[in-house]
Amino acid sequence: MMNSIASAAMNMKAAEFSVQYSVALEKKAMDTIEMAAQELLEMLPDSPPMGQYIDTYA
């Protein structure tokens, strides 16, 4: 009886650690993607070039 309780507790802790690790990894990936998106937005010009438009109806 005691062995099964200890085993269940260890399995629960292992699952909890796995979830925490996955969440931390996802947060790190989201931070990296957000930083990359900010850099791309900074590379965009402030205003469109004057006199140069794209004809989307052609």
N, C-alpha and C positions, 0 to 999 in steps of 0.2 A: 504494500500500500504506500509506504513512504517513498519507495523507489519510483513509483509512477508519478507521485506528486512532484518530486524533484525533477524528474525527466520532463514533465509538463512545464514546470517553471523555467527550465533551461531552454526548452523549445520556444516558449513565449518570449524570453529575452532575446534569443537569436533572431526571431521574426521582427521584434521591435527594432533591433539594431539594423537589420536589413532595410526596413522602411525608412529609418532615420538617414541611413547612408544614401538611399535612392533620392530622398527629398533634397539632401544637401547637394548631391551631384546635379540634380535638375536645376536648383537655384543657381549654381555656378554656371551652368550652360546658359540659363536665361540672362544672367548678368553679362556674359561674354557676347551674346547675341545683341543685347541692348546697347552695349558699348560699340559694337560694329555698326549698328544702325545709326547711332549718333554721329559716328565718323563719316558715314556715307552722306548723311544730311548736311554736315558741315561742308562737304565737297560740292554740294549743289550751288549754282550761282544764285545771287540774291534776287535777281529779276531776269525774265526771259530776254534774249537778245532782241533789240529793236529792229523791226523790218524783216525779221526772219521767222516765218510761221510755217507750220506744217499743214498742208492741205489734206484734211482727213476725208474729204468728199471725192477725191480723185479716183 
